[in-house]
Amino acid sequence: MQLHFIGWGEVSMFNLAIALHKKGETITGSDDTFDDSLKTMLVENGLETNEAGWFLDKINDRLDMVVVGTTVKKDNPELLKARELGLKIISCPELLFELSKFKTRVVVAGSDATARVTSMILHVLAYNDIEVDYAFREANGVRLTEKNDFIVIEGVAGAASVIDETPQFHKYQPNIALLSDIDFKEGGLYMDFESYAHQFNIFVDCIVKGGSITYNNEDLEVKNRVESSENPIRKFPYETPTYQEEAGQVFLDTPDGEMPMEITDANDLRNMMGVKWICQQMGVDEVEFYEAMVTYK
């Protein structure tokens, strides 16, 4: 395929562009801002870059698809030309779903803990030599293969693109989901708490029928929105585990006795219990899980 990324300065965009390039697709892209670190990363991964700006000559009828980022404006000249040519135009989350629709999609949602929870899941799987695809918001944070059955996605409750007002994390249709927290902040995309929090109701209802959601039972907004959903899915609550703290060292109570942990933050310890549910659904047993988490910092 030949794909062009409009606004590939966003981490999710350039990660996906790099991953597709590694799979052998022909990738181009542009943005109106370019910092040196991004440009270096793209070049190191074999992608050519121009200086900052929009380039109409990159939009042509040989393209199979045009991918649009969330910061792209409606009057973007490349987007307008793509529409004039009748090209297929898609958002980054939509493309990621299309690339993973035959995989089991594990999506981590929430306000503040998505990156940390996603990293815990991937740490446990790597420790146990379970290979999965993934997509999260770090440099080189997308891996796409033909062979892996699972993909772990950090589902960001952020802005939609100009081509579709649907929030990004509604696009993934998870088979397995985790919801860690709902924390509204002023000045974002949503005007008030309820309009923001309602997006998580929709997320729960987007889970594939017969799928599952693991949720923070101690966050009342999370609890209420998950438990009120009529979507026919399995619901697994989690909460802060029993632990002791001595001289700055945390000892977690487990079926095999006290286990010393590198992590000491109460939020991390609570979300770790949600991660356990997720990893068990991905083939990791309880003993293997705790062995992995002992080494997580």
C-alpha positions, 0 to 999 in steps of 0.5 A: 500500500501507499499511505500518506500521513497528514500531521505525522508529528503526533506520537501515535501518527509517526509510530504507526507510520514507522511500523507500517514502513517496517512492514514494507508499505510505502509511507510519506507524511508531513506536518507544519511543525517538526522538532529535530528529535522527531525528524531524526527518528523518522530518518533513522527508521528509513523515512524521508522527511521534508522541512515543516509545511504542507506539500500538495505534490505528496497528495496524488491518485496513487495513494491507497489511503490518507491518514489524518491526525487530530491536530489537522485543521479542516482547511488543511491544503493536503486534506482538501486536495485529498478530498478533491481527488476522492481518496480514502481518508481515515483517522489513525485509530480507524486505521489501527482497528483495520490492521488489528480487526482479526486480532484480540484487542486489549484496550486500556482506557482511563484518564491518568493511568493508561500509560502506566497500566499499558507498560505493566501489561507489556512488562508481564508479557515480555517477562513470560516470553509472550509476544504481542502486538502493541500501540502506545504513546512512546517513541517506536510504540507500535508493533504490528505483525501477522503472527501475533494473536493479541494487540495491546492498545493504550486507548486515549480519551482524547480529541477526535480528528476533523474527519470524524468527531468520535473520540479516538478510544471509541474506535477500537472495539475491544475484546478485553478492556481495562478502565482505571480512572475517570478524572475530568480536567478543565481546559480540555476537549469537553466543557464539563465533567458529565460530557467527558465522563459519558465518553467512558459509558460509550467506551464500555458499550463499544466492547465486543459482545461476550468480551470483558472489562476489568475496572477499578472498583474504588473509583465510583465514577468508573464503578457506576458507569461499568456496572450500569452498562447493559452490554452483555460482557463479563465484568471484573472489578479490582481494588487495592491489594493488602500490603505492608510497608516497612522502611520504604519497602512494600510487601504484597500479600499473595497466596504464596506469602509476602512478596517484596515489590519495587513499586510503592505507589498505592495507585500502581498497586491497585492498578496492578491488580487490574493488570493481573486480571488482564494478563490471566485472560492472555494466558499468564497464570498468577504465579507467573504474574507475580514473578514478573511484577516483582521486577517492575519499577 
